[in-house]
Amino acid sequence: MLRSVYHRTLALAASPRAGWWLAVVAFAESSFFPIPPDALLVPMALARPDRAWRFALICTIASVCGGALGYAIGYFLFDQLMRTAIAQVLFGADPLGKFEVWYAKWGLAVILIKGLTPIPYKVVTIASGAAKFNFWIFMAASVVTRGARFFLVATLLHFWGDSVKEFIERRLTLVTTGVAVGIIGGFVVWRLI
């Protein structure tokens, strides 16, 4: 079953509309969608290594734009939720105050470090908005961290795509298990923070 999904994903990755789907997934993942754009970026770069950097650029732009939506969700939604009487009873009169102070000090480091971990980016986008972190610093850091991540993946696949593809095809179960463990580990780390 995994092989048929893998081969269908490779076929989709080679289709003319693949770039649009990649942009949609990268945008949505930054604010609400659970599947990271790597699920499309990797097979697309494997199917077309000559376009790996173009795909990384699509991922970066769409992800950062989606990050702006995630920021807005955190900025506006959390503010409204924390003003409710129930939130004030549960969390006190200023439930976000301490978090905002902490995030003002450490937010840039959180955004930059997160880019190298499997913690979902949407957590950082929403948290940045909720903490009212400086929007322009958030956007600049997002461009750096998301671009570094996607271009690193694209570069590896551009130069070593055939051997990576061969490795994945021989050890598909191992690779999917590793990806699943990484995603679950990211959620566990996020919950512990």
N, C-alpha and C positions, 0 to 999 in steps of 0.2 A: 504494500500500500504506500509506504514512504517513497519508494522509487517512482511510482506513477505520479505522485504529487510533485516530487523533485523534477521529473521530466516535463510535466505540465508547466511548472514555474519557469523552467528554462525556456520553454516555447513562448510563454507570455513575455519573458524578458527580451526575446528577440523580435517581438512584434512592434509595429510602428507606433502604437499608442503606449508603449511601456513607460516612456518618460513621464507622460501625464499621470499614469497610475502611481509611479514612484513619487511624484510631487504630492499627490493627494494623500498617500500614506504618510509621507514625511511631515506634511502639514498637520494632519489629524493626530499623529502620534505625539506631537509636541504639546497638545492640550487635553486630549480626551481618549484617543484610540490606544488600545493595549498592545498592538503589534508594532515592533520597531521597523523602521524603513530598511534595515539590514536584510530583512526577509526578502526584499526585492532587489536591493542594491547588489548583494553578493551574486545571485544568479544572473542578474543583468550584466554585471562586469565579467562574469565567467563566460557568458554567451557572446559578449562583445567587448573584449579587453581593450580594443582601440577606442572605446567610448567610456572607459571607466572613470576618467576625470570629469567628463561631461555629466555623468550620472552623479558623481560626488557633488558637483556644483548644484545640480537640481535638488539633491537632498539637502544641501546646506541652505540654500535660499528658501526652500519650502519649509524646512524645519524651523528656521529663525522666524519666518513669518507666522507659522503656527505657534511659535513660542510667544509672540506678541499677543495672540489670542489667549493663550494660557495665562499670561501675565494679567490681562484684562479680567479673566475669570477670577483669579485670585484677588485682584485689586477691588473689584466691584462686588463679587459674590460674598467673599469672606467678610468684607466690611458690613454688608447687610445682615449676614447671619449672626455676626457677633454683636449686633445692636439689639437683637431680640431679647426679651425678658428672660427666656429660658437660658440663653447663653450667658447672660449676666449672673443668673442664679448659679449656674454650673461652674462658670469660669471666673467670676468676679467682674468688677466694673470695667476693667481695661484688659480683656483677655489677650489681646495681641500686643500690648505695650512692650513687655519684656522681649517677646520674639522680635519685634521691630527693631529694638535697640541692639539685640544680638546680631540680627541679620544685617543691619547697617554696618556693623564692624566686620563681619565674616562673610557677607553675601557674595562678594566677588570671588573669594577663595572657593566657596561652595559651588558656584557656577562653573568655575574653571576646572576644579577637581572632578566634579560630577561627569564631565565630558569623557573621562577616561574609565568610568565604571559602568557596570550594567544597571545602575539605578535609573529608573525611567525619567527621561528629561522633563516630562510633564510635571513631575513632583517639584522640580526646581522652578519651572515657569510659574506655576500656581503659587508656590511659596514666595517667590520674588515679588509677585503682585500683592499678595496678602501682607507682606512686610513693607510694602510701599518703597521697595528698593529703587534707586535711581534708574528710570526706564532706559536711558541712553547708555549707561554703563552696562546694564543688563543685556541690551541688544548687542553692544560691542563684544562683550564677553561671550555671548552666545555664538556670534559669528566665528570667533576664534576657536572655541571649544568644539562646536558642531563641525566646523570646517576641518579642524585637525583630525577629528575622528573619522569623518567620511572620506577625506582625502588620504588618510593612512590606509584605510581599507581598500580604496581604489588603487593606490600605488602598489600595495602588496598583490592585488589581483591582476593588475596590469602586467607586472613583471613576472609573477610566478603563478599566473592563473591556470595554466595547464596542469601543473603539478598539484595545485590546490584542488582543482576540479577532479583530478584522478584520485586524490586522497579522499575527497568527499564521496565520490562514487564507490570506492572500495570500502569505506568505513562510514556509510550513511547513518547507521543507527548510533554509532559512537558520536558522530558530529551532532546529530539532533539531540541526543542525550546531554551532551556538553552545553549546547545552546540552552536547552530547557533548564539545566542546573544553574547556568549563568543568570537567566531571567528570574528564576525563583530566588536565587541568592541575592539578586538586586532588590527584590521586594522584601526579603527578610532583613537585609541591611537597612533599607528604608524604614521599616517598621521599628527597628531597634534604635534608630536615631531620634 
